[in-house]
């Protein structure tokens, strides 16, 4: 560690404090293994302090007029604009996303801050005539209390912004545990809100591990609402506790996103969409393309070019603008990814490119895994069904549109999906019949816009949405 290595602190009631037990955890760059930050390793006691601060702050924050609450978000948006480059570098360094992708992550938070800030003037209720003479009825939205926010590392700013900003403008207070792999990006995002003048106790950040801090947030009796993004296994555990304690809970979890390519598709367009959908952010997006379902003879035209382009992608330091694919987040994750490729080989898959851990040169210093294409993946096999969360793309074949949709729907997940076709009927039938929260036509599975609802069906979500207007329903009663 150098003298300049940042030491993060928790922030509770607008005071920066170490974990009560004094423990810390080291954050290392996945590209080089160097120490890039140290964060508090907090415990249930730190969460309890934060929950107390949040409960106290709720009294005044919940009665602050919503348009005034929105003003804080506009200031935070301006702070984010001013610090975008700084935060993007930190993000690239600590979790390995390329600079350009990190800028996009922060831009999503900027867009969300402007959108959410203006919702302060639109927390509409409804009015209706009553059955009673000379009476009318109306509804209004009230904040719920303290919201516990638990987020994954892969979008360390955008995803938290989808939760924190609507929750705040609705008048709730927050205890947030950023992902332990990317605490500094999260902390800097929170700083843009504190610097906007947010009153003490409204947004509290407690760093640490999921099993320690996350679980304590979930179980804390005074945290009434939980909003989580992460794996389906952890989401299920959170929902169990939340169910027992009658907490409101919103879950955004894993995906296994398909792209159907029809024989009449624009192949150049499909190639670009699949390449960036599968290998952008080294495949570590919840919306990453992880299955291509090639219909009819299109595979013969698509695959040789896809392999050629995947092989040509430049792996390396995410801070280098010439690099196209950065590292995966950890050695553990890399071993998991490689395990999936090995299993696919045993189950009859043909690895067309990638599929080996780099062992020399600068790539050997970090957690790199090459873009990998596996053909001949059978429906129902491990690689066809399970989320890999890395740069591995499974290719499945279908004889018809109907068969392609059946394959698309056979997985437990349902986040994003896409179809490449020039046939408007096939496009609309895909939108109607693919079991996913999002279906793109002639565009990749990745991406989100602040004003559209985002989220999945089946094992990806529990019916709530982020983005768009839907979160304002979730964060109010
Ligand atoms: P993860 O579930 O391991 O961790 C997510 C968060 O939960 C982290 O902050 C972690 O510390 C915390 N956590 C872990 N165990 C916990 C526990 N027992 N109690 C409470 N909190 C706990 O997920 P991950 O591997 O870090 O992230 C990748 C996953 O996130 C993938 O499955 C991906 O698809 C998913 N994801 C989904 C979306 C979406 O919008 N659907 C977006 C991004 C990521």
Boltz pocket constraint, residues with backbone or C-beta under 6 A from the ligand:
constraints:
  - pocket:
      binder: B
      contacts: [[A, 150], [A, 151], [A, 152], [A, 153], [A, 154], [A, 155], [A, 159], [A, 177], [A, 178], [A, 179], [A, 180], [A, 208], [A, 209], [A, 210], [A, 211], [A, 213], [A, 214], [A, 215], [A, 218], [A, 229], [A, 230], [A, 231], [A, 232], [A, 234], [A, 235], [A, 237], [A, 238], [A, 252], [A, 253], [A, 254], [A, 255], [A, 285], [A, 286], [A, 387], [A, 389], [A, 415], [A, 455], [A, 456], [A, 460]]
      max_distance: 6.0
